[in-house]
């Protein structure tokens, strides 16, 4: 018997090998041993058999054996692969299972359980909860806007002047629920709503001279129902938005600081999670959300997009057109750094926002004036490239 041995881990337990010879087996399922305790026991068996050069499959297993005074080495990838190819036969010959059918069934069951555990862990990640929340917020925004627009247009058949004077559709929904038809509008009901005296007078005058048609009680009931739904959706939207903001400040404080909580969450959702956002280059982050425009530019030779989701950032969409690309690129650079800090360290980095603001101010000063228009020859030359 040689002095070299291998502890091989299977779904049924551990096997101590010397070459192709099975020396010992330990059924961990029956004895309900922890992995560390099982490896320590098998290490003792190896010492009893005079094995000094011991190999194990993982670093964790090696650490467990070092506590017992052994100095094992770790199996190479090819060695593990060779043992895996013989796993079923080794499980049978070691006595851990009665036949190959039982071994295959045990391997399959363990693989399913391992996959379920991975899915369970992935589903519990807080960044994926935020991804679902921000997507839910965007869906809610679309539905809310459509609902309020429908209420405005429907009620506009009865009181078109009001829908022209009130631009805030949510406020309009609240007025419809409170006042009903145009005959229900009076001074007492409109005062204290934050409107000027001039607007109150205009609404009262319009209610008396409206060109709109009449509403039946049945029609009004349905319009009110939609208006009440819009009000409830608006309240739920505020709660969901607060959830996203607080969640981003907790798990991605630097990304939230640089991009803003909701924009940071949208970038994270587009990337597929904080872990994926953390490995993206700044050039990709800059155009996340503008994939269609990017592929169109590749197909037609048109100019590539300068920004995607980042256009929603206050500094980008409020900037002059000729500054937006540079500002979006600067913010994308900082988001790339912030996402890495959030994923690998998870603590807020002092000075990250101040350096961003400093760079943005430099861009605004340096490129205060628009660039001169390009000549036709310059444009043609650039398209050829």
C-alpha positions in Angstrom: 0.0 0.0 0.0 1.4 3.4 -0.9 1.5 6.5 1.3 -0.7 8.6 -1.0 -4.5 8.7 -0.6 -7.5 10.6 -1.8 -10.7 11.5 0.1 -13.4 11.7 -2.5 -16.8 13.2 -1.7 -20.0 11.7 -3.1 -23.7 12.2 -2.5 -23.8 9.2 -0.2 -20.7 9.9 1.8 -16.9 10.1 1.7 -14.6 7.4 0.2 -10.9 7.0 1.1 -8.9 5.8 -1.9 -5.4 4.7 -2.6 -5.0 4.6 -6.3 -8.1 2.7 -7.6 -8.5 0.8 -4.3 -11.2 1.7 -1.9 -9.8 1.7 1.7 -12.7 3.1 3.7 -16.1 4.7 3.3 -18.1 6.9 5.6 -21.9 7.3 4.9 -22.6 10.9 6.0 -26.3 10.7 5.3 -27.0 7.9 7.8 -24.8 9.4 10.6 -26.0 13.0 9.8 -22.5 14.4 10.1 -21.5 17.9 9.1 -19.0 18.1 6.3 -16.2 19.2 8.6 -16.7 16.4 11.1 -17.0 13.8 8.3 -13.6 14.9 6.8 -12.0 14.9 10.2 -13.1 11.4 10.9 -11.9 10.2 7.5 -8.6 12.0 8.2 -8.2 10.0 11.3 -8.8 6.8 9.3 -6.2 7.8 6.8 -3.6 8.4 9.6 -4.4 4.9 11.0 -3.7 3.4 7.6 -0.4 5.2 7.4 -1.3 7.6 4.6 0.7 10.8 4.7 0.2 12.3 1.2 -3.5 13.1 1.3 -5.5 14.9 -1.3 -9.0 16.4 -0.9 -11.4 18.1 -3.5 -11.9 21.5 -1.9 -10.1 24.1 0.2 -12.8 23.9 2.9 -12.1 20.2 3.3 -8.4 20.8 3.5 -9.0 23.4 6.3 -11.0 20.9 8.2 -8.2 18.3 8.1 -5.5 20.8 9.1 -7.3 21.1 12.4 -6.5 17.3 12.9 -2.8 17.9 12.3 -2.8 16.8 8.6 -1.4 18.8 5.7 -3.5 17.7 2.7 -3.2 19.1 -0.8 -6.1 19.9 -3.2 -7.0 17.8 -6.1 -6.5 19.3 -9.6 -9.4 19.8 -11.9 -8.5 16.9 -14.2 -8.1 14.6 -11.1 -11.6 15.5 -9.9 -13.0 15.0 -13.4 -11.5 11.5 -13.6 -13.0 10.6 -10.2 -16.4 12.0 -11.2 -16.4 9.8 -14.3 -16.1 6.7 -11.9 -18.4 8.1 -9.2 -21.3 5.6 -9.6 -18.9 2.6 -9.6 -17.0 3.9 -6.6 -20.2 4.5 -4.7 -21.2 0.8 -5.3 -17.8 -0.7 -4.6 -17.4 1.3 -1.4 -20.6 -0.1 -0.1 -22.3 3.4 0.3 -25.1 2.2 -2.0 -26.4 -1.3 -3.0 -26.4 -0.8 -6.8 -25.9 1.6 -9.6 -29.6 2.4 -9.9 -29.6 3.7 -6.2 -26.4 5.7 -6.9 -27.9 7.4 -9.9 -31.1 8.2 -8.1 -29.2 9.7 -5.1 -27.0 11.8 -7.5 -30.1 13.1 -9.3 -31.9 13.9 -6.0 -28.9 15.8 -4.7 -28.5 17.7 -7.9 -32.2 18.8 -7.8 -31.8 19.9 -4.2 -28.7 21.9 -5.0 -30.4 23.6 -7.9 -33.4 24.5 -5.7 -31.0 25.9 -3.1 -29.3 28.1 -5.7 -32.7 29.3 -6.9 -33.8 30.0 -3.4 -30.7 32.0 -2.6 -30.9 33.9 -5.9 -34.5 34.8 -5.3 -33.7 36.1 -1.9 -31.2 38.7 -3.1 -32.3 42.2 -2.1 -31.1 43.7 -5.4 -33.5 41.4 -7.3 -36.3 42.5 -5.0 -35.5 46.1 -6.0 -35.4 45.2 -9.7 -39.0 43.8 -9.5 -40.0 46.9 -7.5 -38.7 49.4 -10.0 -40.3 47.5 -12.9 -43.5 47.5 -11.0 -43.2 51.2 -10.5 -42.7 51.8 -14.2 -45.7 49.6 -15.0 -47.8 51.5 -12.4 -46.7 54.8 -13.9 -47.9 53.8 -17.4 -51.2 52.4 -16.1 -51.8 55.5 -13.9 -51.1 57.9 -16.7 -53.4 56.1 -19.0 -56.2 56.0 -16.4 -55.9 59.7 -15.6 -55.9 60.6 -19.3 -59.0 58.5 -19.8 -60.8 60.2 -16.9 -59.8 63.6 -18.3 -61.0 62.9 -21.8 -64.2 61.2 -20.6 -65.1 64.0 -18.2 -64.1 66.5 -20.9 -67.2 65.5 -22.8 -69.3 67.0 -20.0 -67.0 69.9 -18.8 -64.3 70.5 -21.4 -63.4 73.9 -20.0 -62.3 72.4 -16.7 -60.0 69.8 -18.3 -58.3 72.7 -20.2 -57.8 74.8 -17.1 -56.6 72.0 -14.8 -53.4 70.5 -16.2 -52.7 68.3 -13.1 -54.7 65.1 -13.9 -54.5 63.8 -10.4 -55.9 67.0 -9.0 -58.6 66.9 -11.7 -59.6 63.3 -10.5 -59.9 64.6 -6.9 -62.2 67.4 -8.1 -64.4 65.1 -10.1 -64.8 62.7 -7.1 -65.6 65.6 -4.7 -67.8 67.8 -7.0 -69.4 65.4 -9.5 -71.1 67.2 -12.4 -70.3 70.8 -13.3 -73.4 72.0 -11.4 -71.6 70.8 -8.2 -68.8 73.3 -8.5 -69.2 76.3 -6.1 -66.9 78.7 -4.4 -66.9 76.9 -1.1 -65.8 73.7 -2.7 -63.0 75.3 -4.7 -61.5 77.5 -2.0 -58.5 76.1 -0.1 -57.5 73.9 -3.1 -54.3 75.9 -3.8 -55.8 77.7 -6.8 -55.7 81.5 -7.4 -58.9 83.5 -7.0 -58.7 84.3 -10.7 -58.8 80.6 -11.6 -61.6 79.9 -9.2 -63.7 82.6 -10.9 -62.8 81.2 -14.3 -64.0 77.7 -13.3 -67.2 78.9 -11.8 -68.0 81.0 -14.9 -67.2 78.1 -17.2 -69.4 75.7 -15.2 -72.4 78.0 -15.9 -71.6 78.5 -19.6 -70.1 75.1 -20.5 -70.5 73.8 -24.0 -70.2 70.2 -22.7 -73.1 67.7 -22.9 -75.1 66.3 -20.0 -74.0 63.3 -17.8 -76.4 60.7 -16.5 -75.9 59.4 -13.0 -74.8 56.1 -14.5 -72.1 57.8 -16.6 -70.9 59.9 -13.6 -70.7 56.8 -11.4 -68.3 55.1 -13.8 -66.2 58.2 -14.3 -65.9 58.6 -10.5 -65.0 55.0 -10.2 -62.0 55.5 -12.6 -61.0 58.7 -10.8 -61.0 57.0 -7.4 -58.9 54.2 -8.9 -56.4 56.7 -10.2 -56.2 58.3 -6.7 -55.6 54.9 -5.1 -53.0 54.1 -7.7 -51.2 57.4 -7.1 -51.1 56.7 -3.3 -49.7 53.2 -4.0 -47.2 54.6 -6.4 -45.8 57.0 -3.7 -45.4 54.0 -1.3 -43.6 51.9 -4.0 -41.4 54.8 -4.9 -40.4 55.3 -1.2 -39.7 51.5 -1.0 -37.3 51.8 -4.0 -35.5 54.9 -2.7 -35.0 53.4 0.8 -33.9 50.1 -0.6 -31.4 51.7 -3.0 -29.9 53.7 -0.1 -29.5 50.5 1.9 -28.0 48.1 -0.6 -26.5 50.5 -3.2 -25.9 53.8 -1.5 -23.2 55.0 -3.8 -25.1 54.2 -7.0 -28.2 56.0 -5.5 -26.0 59.0 -4.6 -24.5 59.3 -8.1 -27.4 58.4 -10.4 -30.4 58.9 -8.0 -32.3 56.1 -6.4 -34.9 55.5 -9.2 -32.4 55.9 -12.1 -29.9 53.7 -10.2 -32.6 51.0 -9.8 -33.5 51.2 -13.5 -29.9 50.8 -14.5 -29.7 47.8 -12.1 -32.8 46.3 -13.5 -31.6 46.7 -17.1 -28.2 45.1 -16.2 -29.9 42.2 -14.4 -28.9 43.0 -10.8 -26.2 44.8 -8.9 -23.6 42.0 -9.5 -24.0 42.4 -13.3 -24.0 46.2 -13.1 -20.8 46.1 -11.2 -18.9 44.4 -14.0 -20.2 46.5 -16.9 -17.9 49.1 -18.4 -18.9 52.7 -18.3 -19.4 52.8 -22.0 -22.2 50.1 -21.7 -23.8 51.8 -18.7 -24.0 55.1 -20.7 -26.2 53.5 -23.3 -28.3 51.1 -21.2 -31.9 51.5 -22.3 -30.9 52.7 -25.8 -30.2 49.3 -27.4 -32.6 49.8 -30.3 -30.9 53.1 -31.2 -27.5 51.5 -31.0 -28.4 48.6 -33.3 -30.1 51.0 -35.7 -26.9 53.0 -35.8 -24.8 49.9 -36.5 -27.2 48.8 -39.2 -27.7 52.2 -41.0 -24.5 54.1 -40.1 -26.4 56.8 -38.2 -24.9 58.4 -35.2 -24.8 56.1 -32.1 -26.9 57.1 -29.0 -25.2 59.3 -26.4 -27.3 58.1 -23.5 -30.1 55.7 -22.6 -31.7 55.6 -19.1 -29.2 58.2 -18.0 -31.1 60.8 -20.0 -33.6 60.9 -17.1 -30.8 62.2 -14.9 -31.4 65.9 -14.0 -27.9 66.9 -15.1 -28.3 65.2 -18.5 -31.8 66.3 -19.7 -31.4 69.8 -18.3 -28.1 70.4 -20.1 -27.7 71.9 -23.6 -27.8 69.3 -26.3 -24.0 69.6 -27.1 -23.1 68.9 -23.5 -25.3 65.9 -22.9 -23.0 63.2 -24.3 -20.1 64.4 -22.2 -22.2 64.7 -19.0 -23.7 61.2 -19.6 -20.3 59.7 -20.1 -19.0 61.4 -16.8 -22.0 60.1 -14.8 -21.6 56.6 -16.4 -18.0 56.5 -15.3 -19.0 57.4 -11.7 -21.9 54.8 -11.7 -19.4 52.1 -12.8 -17.2 52.9 -9.8 -20.2 53.3 -7.4 -21.7 50.0 -8.4 -18.4 48.2 -7.8 -18.0 49.8 -4.4 -21.6 48.8 -3.5 -21.2 45.2 -4.6 -17.8 44.5 -3.2 -17.8 46.7 -0.1 -21.3 47.9 0.5 -20.4 51.2 2.3 -20.8 54.8 1.2 -17.7 56.3 -0.4 -17.0 59.8 0.9 -16.3 62.3 -1.9 -17.8 60.4 -4.8 -20.6 62.8 -5.4 -18.4 65.9 -4.8 -15.9 64.8 -7.5 -18.8 64.2 -9.9 -20.2 67.6 -9.3 -16.7 69.1 -9.8 -16.3 67.4 -13.1 -19.8 68.4 -14.3 -19.0 72.0 -13.5 -15.8 71.8 -15.5 -17.8 70.5 -18.5 -20.4 73.3 -18.2 -17.7 75.9 -18.1 -15.5 74.4 -20.9 -18.3 73.7 -23.3 -20.5 76.7 -22.5 -20.8 77.6 -26.2 -22.1 75.2 -28.8 -19.5 73.8 -31.2 -19.3 75.3 -34.7 -21.5 73.5 -37.3 -19.7 70.8 -39.3 -19.2 71.3 -43.0 -20.8 68.8 -45.5 -17.4 67.4 -46.2 -16.7 66.7 -42.6 -20.0 64.9 -42.2 -19.5 62.8 -45.3 -16.0 61.9 -44.2 -17.2 60.8 -40.7 -20.0 58.6 -42.3 -17.4 56.8 -44.5 -15.4 55.9 -41.3 
